[in-house]
Amino acid sequence: MVKRALIICGLCAVTVVLSGGEARAQCAAKDVVRSVPTTLSHGPSNEQDRDGAAKIWKTITLGAFANSFALRSALDAANCGIGDLAEEAIARPAFTQELAKTSVDLVVVTPAELGFKEASVPLRDIYARSEKFGLNLAPAEVGPELRLQYFDQPVGEFLHVGTKAIATWSGDPVILVVANGGAGLILIDQSARSDIQWPSNAVFLFVRQRATPNIAKAHMPESR
């Protein structure tokens, strides 16, 4: 019986190791080799559904983890890189998580696609304009959850998650960026100070409202 138990334990250990190896390979650079330009290759982000709302790029699930520690452990298990300040932001009290599983519809858009003609735009103006198109700021949890649900992200793509900025321990406001810089899939931070100008081709990610206001339907850019 003892010998049999040892054999079973050994098999279990092998299974755990293999499972862990598979998870740790998910964010590896070798899994994503397609290169993309600055803007997204998923098609125009300002395309519309039949109801006139901004076209959904991806739907993800939130609320899969009990706390931020479990979420950070999942990122580590999947071998997803995470910047120091991004990890710090996830550990802050302002980083909130859903208590139950829920789905959110994500839209990707650039300031230029929101109608800005300037070469660079303040973050507050980008947020204000996106709201007019029926887009909401994303919950803080979207950044790391998307990183864990988007393993086929192409090289060169940087998605700036449009959220309320989270202050680091030193007080610097940051938002999170889901990115693939070529060395593997990562979650990094980007300063969200009010004096920073964002290039008009920067790619932002927002949550689409389930019920689109009439103002969004009236002012939505035409499909390309």
DOFI-817363 format. One record per residue: x, y, z of N, C-alpha, C, O in turn; residue in three letters. Coordinates in steps of 0.001 Angstrom, whole numbers, plus 524288, in hexadecimal, padded with zeros to 5 digits. Layout:
XYZXYZXYZXYZALA ...
! end
This chain:
8033F7FB4B8000080000800008000080366804ED8000080239808C17FD57MET 807AD804BB8031480B25809438035D80D9380A537FE1180DDC80ECB7FC51VAL 80F65805FC7FB6F811C2806847F64B80DE4808D27F26080F4280C327EF3CLYS 80902806ED7F29F804FC808DA7EF0F803E980EAA7EFFF8032C811B07EC54ARG 803DA810217F4F7802E6815977F65080744819167F4468065281D6C7F26CALA 80C21817177F4A88108C81A197F2C18104881AD67ECD98119181F007EACELEU 80E95816AE7EA1E80E14816FF7E470809FD81B0B7E2EA80ACA81E2C7DF5BILE 8058381AE77E5BD8015181EA77E4A680326824317E5A68020E827BC7E296ILE 805FD824F37EA06807FA82A267EB4C80BC982C057E71880BDB8309C7E5A7CYS 80EF4828567E52A812AC829BD7E11780FFB82B6A7DC248119282F397D9ACGLY 80BE6828997DAA5808EF82A067D5FD8065C82F5B7D6A28063B8327B7D2FCLEU 804558305A7DB43801D9835697DC51805D0839CE7DBCA804AE83DF37D9A0CYS 80A7F838CF7DDD180E9983CC67DD908100A83DF87D7ED810C58427F7D678ALA 81072839D97D4C1811AA83A9B7CF4280D6D83DCE7CC9780E8F841467C975VAL 8087583C997CDE18041783F7C7CB9D8045E845387CD018037E848947C9AETHR 80599846627D1F7805FB84BC87D3B080A4D84E9C7D0C7809A48530C7CF0DVAL 80ECD84BF17D0418133084E5B7CD8C811DA84F887C7E0812FD853C47C5E6VAL 80F6084BA97C53A80DE684C737BFCD809EE850D27BF4180A4F854127BBBBLEU 80611850DF7C2D18021B854F77C2A18049C85A497C37B8035D85E127C0CASER 8082A85A857C74880AD185F6E7C85680E158611C7C3BF80E49865C07C281GLY 810B185D627C125813D485EA97BCA081089860C17B837812198646F7B58AGLY 80BF485E707B76C8086B8603F7B35380696865C07B478806648690B7B0F8GLU 80533866CA7B9818035D86BFE7BAF9807AF870047BA3C806B5874507B84FALA 80C7186EA27BBC2810BE872587BB848125D8737E7B5E781513877557B4E4ARG 810BB870367B24C812108711B7ACD580E29874AC7AA1E80F2A8766E7A5C1ALA 809CA875C37AC9180590878837A9EA806EA87E227A873804FE8801C7A483GLN 80A28880B57AB8680B9C886197AA52810E4886717A798812F988AB97A6EBCYS 8131A881F97A60281838881F67A38A81813884A179E3D814208847079B81ALA 81C698872379CCA81CA688A09797E881BEA8867F7932C819F68884378F26ALA 81D708818F7939181D1587E0F78F188177087D0778D748167787B4778915LYS 813B587E1C790F380E3B87D0D78FC080BCD8814078C43807A788068789FCASP 80E58885B878BD680C1D88A10788E38106988C8E785A7813DD88F26787C5VAL 8103A88BCC7809E8148188DA377D53812C98916977914816148938F77650VAL 80DB8892447788280BD5895B27745880CBB89B62775CA80B4489D0C77A0FARG 80F1589E577725B810338A3D87735680BB18A73677163809348A5F676D78SER 80AA68AB857742C806668AF0A772A0808488B4A7772AE80C1D8B5DE77552VAL 805AF8B81B76FD5806FA8BDA77700D8051A8C00B77527803168BD4D7788CPRO 805C58C535775B08044A8C7DC77A877FE878C72977BC17FD158C61478036THR 7FB358C7C9777BF7F5A38C7097789C7F4488C1477782E7F7728BE2377662THR 7EF9B8BFEC779D37EE258BA7877A377ED498B7ED774EB7EBD88BA7377117LEU 7EE3B8B2CD774DA7ED6D8AFD8770137E8288AD0E7701F7E7048A9F776C9FSER 7E4EF8AE22774167DFF68AB5D7749F7DBC08ADB4771237D7478ABF17713EHIS 7DD1B8B19C76E137D9368B46076B027D7FB8B98676DAD7D9598BA377723CGLY 7D5798BD1E76B067D4568C24076D4A7D16C8C1C77726B7CD658BF2B772B8PRO 7D3718C44A7766F7D0EB8C3DB77B847CBF88C71A77BDD7C8E38C66A77F7ESER 7CB258CAAD7781C7C65F8CDC7778487C21B8CB87774CA7BE5F8CE457737FASN 7C2978C69E773417BE538C40B7708E7B9A08C3B5774367BA328C3F1778FBGLU 7B4F88C329771EB7B03F8C3187750E7AD4C8BDFD774607AD698BB907703AGLN 7AAA68BC6C778927A7018B81B7782C7A1F88BA26775BB7A1798BECB77495ASP 79E3F8B697774F7799528B8237727B796538BC27775A9793488BF3177382ARG 7972F8BC2D77ADE7945E8BFEA77E26797058C53E77E50795418C8B578124ASP 79B3B8C5F577B5479DE08CAFF77B1D7A2088CBBD77F3F7A47D8CFDE77F6EGLY 7A2E68C7DC782967A6C98C854786B87AC298C6BE784B87AC9C8C3F5780D3ALA 7B0398C886787667B5918C718786007B6218C1237861C7B4348BE8E789ADALA 7B8C48BF06782347B9368B960781B87BC8D8B70F786107C0B98B91A7874DLYS 7BAB68B2D27885A7BD8B8B03578C927C2578AD7D78A537C1FD8AAA278679ILE 7C6CF8AE6A78CC67CBA28ABCF78B327CC378A69078DEA7CDA38A2B278B6ETRP 7CB258A663792F87CBDF8A198795F77C8828A1D479AE27C7E88A5FC79D39LYS 7C65989D6B79C6E7C36F89CFB7A1557C693899937A50D7C8218953D7A3ADTHR 7C77F89B897A9BE7CA81898877AD917C763897EB7B29B7C37C89A997B374ILE 7C92C894607B5E97C6968934F7BAE47C9BD895897BF637CE7D894D07BFA4THR 7C71C8983A7C2EB7C98289A417C7B07C788897147CC587C3BE894287CBDELEU 7CA13897A67D0CD7C845895287D5997CA0F88F947D6537C7C788CB37D96EGLY 7CE2188DF97D37F7CFF7888927D3EA7D383887B27D89A7D488883397DA0BALA 7D56B88BE57DB027D92388B657DF487D71988E177E4327D4A4892377E3EFPHE 7D82A88BB17E8A17D60088D8C7ED907D86F892AD7EF597D5DE895CD7F1F3ALA 7DD5B8938E7EDF97E017898407EFB77E4A3899657EC097E5C4896627E875ASN 7E73789DCD7ECFD7EB7A89F617E9877F03089BBE7E9F87F32189B1F7E638SER 7F0E78995D7EE7E7F541895AE7EF187F480890F77EB7F7F83288F3A7E8F4PHE 7EFB888EE87EB4A7EE9888A7F7E7E27EF3788C077E2297F0FB888E27DEFBALA 7EDC8890CD7E0DB7EE49892B17DB867F4058932D7D9FA7F586891A47D5ACLEU 7F7338954C7DD787FCCC895C97DC597FF618906F7DC04802F788FAC7D8E7ARG 7FD9D88CC27DF277FFB7887757DEF57FE71884E97D9BB801A5882067D799SER 7F9B9885F97D7A07F833883D07D2957FB948860E7CE347FD0F8833E7CA99ALA 7FCCA88B0F7CE828003B88D737CAA6805A688AFA7CAD280807889FB7C6C3LEU 8078D88A027CF7D80CAD887917D01880C9B881F87CE1281051880447CB87ASP 8086087F127CF2F807F3879A47CD75807C98793A7C785809A1875647C547ALA 8058F87D337C4FC8053F87D3F7BF4B80A2087F947BCCD80A6F880297B80AALA 80DEE880E87C017812E08831C7BE3381214888557BB6C81507889B37B7E0ASN 80E1588B3B7BD0E80D1E890657BADA81074894667BDB381056894BD7C27ECYS 81363897647BAC08168A89B707BD348131689FB27BF7A80ED88A0C27BD7BGLY 814EC8A2187C39E811FF8A6617C605815DB8AA667C81A819868A9127CAEAILE 815008AF4C7C6B48186C8B3797C86C817D78B4827CE3C813DA8B33B7D098GLY 81BD78B6D07D07C81BD18B7D27D6238173E8BB427D7C38147D8BA097DB83ASP 8166E8BF8C7D4F7812288C3147D66B80CD58C0CD7D517808F88C1FC7D7B3LEU 80C988BD907D114807AB8BAEB7CFDC8063F8B72E7D43F801BB8B6EB7D5E1ALA 80A158B44F7D6228091A8B0B97DA77807A28B3BA7DF66804578B2077E276GLU 80A208B8317E016808E78BB7D7E497803528BD787E446800918BDA87E836GLU 801A08BEF87DF8B7FC518C0F37DED57F84D8BCC67E0297F44E8BDEB7E295ALA 7F95B8B7E27DE917F5B58B3A37DFAB7F53D8B2AB7E5897F1298B0EF7E769ILE 7F9678B3C97E8697F9658B2E47EE107F6EF8B7627F1217F6208B6EC7F5D9ALA 7F5BF8BBB17EE857F3A78C0427F1377EDDA8BF887F27F7EB1E8BCB67EFB9ARG 7EBF08C2127F6B37E6638C1AD7F81D7E2B98C3947F3D27DE468C1CA7F37APRO 7E48D8C7357F08A7E1338C9477EC627E03D8C5487E8187DCB48C5F87E4E9ALA 7E3568C11D7E7F87E2888BD097E4157DE308B9717E6127DEF48B6867E9D1PHE 7D9AE8B9AB7E3927D5298B6A07E54A7D4268B2227E18D7D5B28B24F7DD00THR 7D1848AE127E3867D0398A9787E0647CA848A8047E1227C8368A8F67E53FGLN 7C84B8A5B27DD137C2E48A3E17DD5C7C27E89F5F7E13F7C60289C1C7E19BGLU 7BE2E89F3B7E4247BD6789B147E7F87BB4A8961D7E57F7BBD0891E07E7B6LEU 7B8EB8969A7E0F37B6DC892147DE107B8638929F7D8587B97B896EE7D683ALA 7B87788E4A7D58A7B9FA88E6C7D0157B616891A27CCE37B158891087CD65LYS 7B82E895037C9A07B4F3898477C64B7B7DE8995E7C13E7BCAD8996E7C132THR 7B50D89A387BD067B77D89B2D7B7F37B7428A0F87B69A7B37B8A3A67B7E6SER 7BB598A2E27B3FA7BB6B8A8477B2257BCFA8A84F7AC627C0308A52A7AAABVAL 7BAA78ABE87A9717BBC18AC7C7A3E17BFC38B0CC7A3207BEF98B5377A4DAASP 7C40F8AF807A08B7C8538B33679FDD7C86C8B55F79A4C7C7608B29979683LEU 7C9B58BA5F799EC7CA478BD12794E67CFB18BF87794C47D16F8C1C3798A6VAL 7D25D8BF24790547D76A8C1B678FB17D6CA8C65C78C067D40C8C60A78816VAL 7D95C8CAAE78D5A7D8B18CF7A78A5B7DD6D8D30578B417DFE38D2CE78F62VAL 7DEA98D638787717E2D18DA16787FB7E0688DF7E788917DBE88E0417870FTHR 7E3488E34A78ABA7E13B8E89F78AEF7DFB88EAAA785847DBD78ED75784F9PRO 7E2C48E948781867E1778EAFC77C357DC348E8D877A837D9328EB91777EEALA 7DB0F8E3FE77BF07D6108E19577A847D1928E3DE77DB07CD058E34777C40GLU 7D2D68E678781FD7CED98E92E7850B7CDDD8EEAA782EE7CA868F17E784ECLEU 7D0C38F02377EED7CFCF8F52A77C687D3D18F95C77D7D7D3418FDB877B8AGLY 7D7E28F8387808C7DBDB8FC28781AD7DF668FCE977CEF7E1248F91D77A8EPHE 7E071901C977B987E3C69030D777237E95290467778D87ECE990476775A5LYS 7EA049057D77DDE7EF25906F277FD47F2D59024477FDA7F11C8FDC677FDFGLU 7F7EC9035C77FDC7FBD28FF2B780017FC048FC93785567FD788F803785C3ALA 7FA918FF6D789647FA818FD3778EAC7F5EA8FF80791B17F425903D8790A0SER 7F4028FC76795827EF338FDDC798487EFCD8FC9A79E177F2148F89179F63VAL 7EDD68FFEA7A1A77EDF58FEA87A73F7EA5D8FA077A8797E65D8F94A7A5E8PRO 7EBCC8F6F97AC597E8C68F2567ADB87E32F8F3B97AF3C7DF888F0ED7ADD6LEU 7E27F8F8017B2127DD3C8F9767B3D07D9A88FA857AF287D4FE8F95F7AF61ARG 7DBD38FCB77AAEA7D8A78FDC37A6437D73A8F8B27A3727D2EC8F8287A15EASP 7DAE18F5007A36A7D9D08EFE67A1027D56A8ED2D7A3E77D1DD8EAFE7A181ILE 7D5AA8ED507A9127D1A08EAD97AC3E7CC558ED777AB6C7C85B8EACF7AAEETYR 7CC488F29E7AB477C75F8F5767AA9D7C4F08F4527A5457C0318F3A97A4E1ALA 7C8218F4167A1307C6238F30E79BF77C4218ED6D79B797C0268EC76798F4ARG 7C6EB8E9BD79DE77C5458E44379D837BFE58E37579FF57BCDD8E02E79E2ASER 7BEB98E66C7A4067B9A78E5F17A6967B53C8E7887A2ED7B0F58E5597A32CGLU 7B6468EB5079F8E7B24B8ED1179BD87B1068E8DF797C67ACEC8E90B79544LYS 7B4878E52A797287B3AC8E0E77937D7B18A8DC0A7962E7B1A78D7C8793F4PHE 7AF9A8DCA979AF37AD4C8D84579DB87B1438D4957A0137B0148D0027A0F6GLY 7B6048D6827A11E7BA208D33F7A3527BB238D4CA7A8F57BB2C8D96A7AA47LEU 7BBF58D0EA7AC417BCFF8D1D07B1C77C2BB8D0BF7B30B7C5618CDD47B04BASN 7C4948D3297B73F7C9B58D1B07B9427C9788CC017BB067C5848CA407BD21LEU 7CDA28C9347BA2E7CDC88C3AF7BB987CEDD8C30E7C16D7D1A88C6407C3B0ALA 7CCB68BF027C3EA7CE338BDD17C9487D40C8BCB37C9847D6548BAEA7C5ADPRO 7D6748BDBB7CDF47DC138BCEC7CE837DDAB8B7507CD557E2008B6577CB7CALA 7DA388B3AD7CE617DB4F8AE1C7CDB67DC088AC867C8017DE3B8A8657C6E6GLU 7DA308AFCB7C4607DA658AE617BEDA7DFFB8AD7E7BD017E0F68A9DB7BA05VAL 7E3A58B0BA7BEB57E90A8B0397BCED7EB5B8AAD57BDD17ECB48A8317BA08GLY 7EBE08A91D7C2AB7EE228A3ED7C39B7EAC489F737C1A27ECD489B767BFE9PRO 7E5918A00C7C1DD7E23189BD97BFE27E2CF89B487B9FA7E2EE896E77B7FDGLU 7E33389FA17B7267E40689F517B18B7E94889CCE7B0597E9BF899BF7ACABLEU 7ED3689E167B36F7F25B89BC07B2967F209895C87B2EE7F4AA893057AFFFARG 7EED6893D57B67F7EE4488E2C7B73A7EA9C88BB27B33A7EA80886EA7B2B6LEU 7E79E88EDE7B0647E3E488CC57AC977E53588E547A7027E1F088DD77A383GLN 7EA00890347A6257EB88892137A0F97F1208905679FD27F4AF8938C79F6CTYR 7F1D588B3A79F4B7F7058890579E7D7F8D288947798CD7FD6588847797B7PHE 7F55A88A947952A7F6E488AEB78FB47F7B28908E78DFB7F71A891C67895EASP 7F906893F8791977F9F989971790457FEA6899E678C94802CC897B978DACGLN 7FE0689CAE788408024E89D2F78482806B48A0B67867F805D18A43A789A7PRO 80B6589FB77849F80FF28A2D47860180F298A8797843C80D688A97377FDDVAL 810748AC247879E8100E8B1A97864C80AFF8B436787EB80A4A8B8E378710GLY 807718B14478A3F8026B8B37278BE5802A38B50E7919F804378B202794FDGLU 801088B9E2792AC800D18BC02797F87FB518BE2D798D97F9D18C2017965BPHE 7F8528BBC779C597F2FC8BD6C79D7F7F2E68C0587A2A77F3CC8BE0B7A6C8LEU 7F1D28C5607A26F7F1858C89E7A7227EC048C8337A95F7E8428C9F27A6EEHIS 7EB898C5EB7ADEE7E6648C4FA7B03F7E4528CA117B28A7E68A8CC387B639VAL 7E0078CBF37B0497DDB88D0CF7B21D7DAEC8D0097B7487D6618CE767B765GLY 7DD958D1207BB7B7DB708D08C7C0BF7DC628D5827C3E77DF618D8ED7C255THR 7D9D38D5D47C8497DB268D9E87CC097E0A18D8C87CE057E1CD8D4627CF92LYS 7E4018DCBE7CDFC7E9708DBF17CF787E9DF8DA087D51C7E6DC8DB9A7D883ALA 7EDA68D6A57D5FF7EEC88D4AC7DB3B7F3E78D70D7DD147F7CF8D6E57DA47ILE 7F3EA8D93C7E1BC7F8A38DB9D7E3DC7FC3D8D7677E6167FA858D4087E90EALA 801318D79C7E4A58050C8D4027E6DD8063F8D5B37EC71804318D99F7EE51THR 809958D2B77EF1380AE88D4027F47380D688D96A7F4DF80CF88DBFA7F8EBTRP 810058DB277F0B6812778E0517F0BB80EB48E49A7EF05810118E9377EF0DSER 809ED8E30C7ED85805F18E6DB7EC0C8057E8E7F37E643802448EB267E4B0GLY 808A58E5607E306808648E63B7DD64803B98E35A7DB088032E8DEA77DBE3ASP 800518E6077D8117FBD28E3717D5A97FD7E8E0507D0DE800798E23F7CDA0PRO 7FB968DB7E7D0687FCE88D8327CBEA7F80E8D55D7C9F77F44C8D48A7CCDAVAL 7F8408D3E67C4FB7F4828D0357C2D37F7A18CB827C0DD7FC698CBCC7C072ILE 7F4FD8C73C7BFAC7F7AB8C2797BE1A7F79D8C1D17B82A7F4188C3AF7B578LEU 7FB988BF1F7B63A7FC308BE3F7B09C7FD088B86D7AFAD800A08B6197B1DEVAL 7F9BC8B6187AC707FA418B09C7AAEC7FD688B08E7A5E27FBAC8B2997A1E3VAL 802158AE327A613805B18AEF17A1BF808B58AA087A046809478A65D7A353ALA 80A9D8AA2879B6E80E548A6467998C8129A8A936796AF811FB8AAAF79226ASN 816F78AA0E7996481B498ACED7971881F108A98B79414822EA8AB7E791F6GLY 81DFF8A46F793DA821578A0E8790EF8244889D0B7944F826148990479264GLY 824CD89E3C7995E827A289ABE79CE8823EE8977B7A03C825A1894D77A3E0ALA 81EEF897A579F0781B0F894D07A215816868985F7A36D816DC89D1E7A2BCGLY 81255896237A55280DAE899287A6AB80E5589B9B7AC0980FFA899067AFBFLEU 80D078A09B7AC6B80E048A3757B1388095C8A6DB7B2C0805E68A7EF7AF97ILE 8095F8A87D7B7A5805BD8AC587B9B78090D8B0917BC2D80BCC8AF987C001LEU 808D18B53A7BA0680C1A8B9717BBED808C18BE227BD5F804008BE1E7BCABILE 80B528C21F7BF658088E8C6E27C0E7809E18CB457BD2380DC68CB177BA53ASP 806858CF357BD2C807748D3FB7BA36805C78D88C7BD9F8017F8D8837BFD0GLN 809148DC687BE0F807C08E0F17C139802BC8E3787BF45801F68E40C7BA8FSER 7FF598E4F67C2DE7FA608E76F7C1807FA138ECF07C3C87F5DB8EECC7C526ALA 7FE8F8EF837C42E7FE948F4E57C61D7FB888F8667C2637FB808F78B7BDA8ARG 7F9028FC4E7C48F7F5868FFA97C17C7F86F902DF7BD687F60D904A27B99ESER 7FD97903AE7BE168007D906EE7BA71802B8903DB7B5D380532906217B263ASP 801DF8FEB57B5B8804018FB7F7B1868005F8FB8C7ACCA7FBA18FAED7AD4CILE 802AD8FC4C7A8367FFC48FC247A350800638F6BC7A0D7804AB8F48B7A0C3GLN 7FC168F49E79ED57FC2A8EF7079C737FBE98EFF27968F7F8C98F30379493TRP 7FF238ED01793AA7FEF68ED4678DF27F9A98EB8F78BDE7F7168E83178E23PRO 7F8168EDE3787937F2DF8ECD57857A7F23C8E74A783677EDDA8E59678267SER 7F6918E46E782BC7F6298DF01780EC7F6E88DB107854F7F74C8D6607844CASN 7F71C8DCEB78A397F7708D95078EAC7F26B8D61F78EF97EE2A8D83878E2CALA 7F2DE8D1207901A7EE4C8CDAE7901B7EC2D8CD20795A87EEEE8CB577992BVAL 7E7498CEA8796677E4C48CE5279B7F7E0918CA1679B7B7DE898C89279765PHE 7DF618C84A7A00F7DB788C4317A0C07D7718C6147A4B27D8CE8C7B47A903LEU 7D2758C5DB7A32E7CE2C8C7787A6927CA0E8C32D7A6C57CA3C8BF6B7A3C7PHE 7C65E8C3CE7AA577C1F38C0267AAC97BD408C2887A80F7BBEA8C7107A8F5VAL 7BAC48BF787A4BC7B61A8C15F7A2127B1568C0BB7A5857B0668BC947A7C3ARG 7AE628C4E17A5E47A97C8C4A47A8BF7A5C48C0F07A5F97A58F8C0C87A12CGLN 7A2DA8BDFA7A90679F2D8BA487A6AD79AA18BD187A4067988A8BB2E7A023ARG 7991A8C1937A613795038C4BD7A39F7978E8C9C27A1C67996F8CCCF7A4FBALA 797A98CAB379CB379A6E8CF2779A7E7970B8D40C79A80792AA8D3EE79882THR 799008D86579CB9796068DD4279CB0795238DF3E79725798278DE057939BPRO 791068E24A7966678FCD8E463791407941A8E7F278F39795028E82F78A81ASN 796C78EABB792B979AE28EE567910979F488EB5778E5E7A1A48ED4978AA7ILE 7A0628E6A57903B7A47D8E37C78DC97A2E58E1D5788547A61F8E1CC784C2ALA 79DEC8E076787A479C1A8DECA7828079C458E35977E9E79D448E29C779F8LYS 79B488E8087809B79B0E8EC8877D1F7A0758EE5C77B6B7A1078F0A277739ALA 7A47F8ED5D77EB17A9A78EF7577D9E7ADC58EB3D77C8D7B2618EC7B77BFBHIS 7AC2E8E65477C487AFF98E23877B387B2668E2E0775D37AF8C8E39C77206MET 7B7AB8E2A27755B7BA188E3317703B7B8288DEF876C7D7B6C38DAAD76E24PRO 7B8158E034767857B6658DC777639C7BA548D80E7632C7BF028D8DF763EDGLU 7B8728D35A761F47BBE48CED8761357BF668CFCD75C867BDD68D23C758AESER 7C4368CDD275CEF7C7DA8CE647589F7C7B18C9AD755097CA898C97F75129ARG 
! end
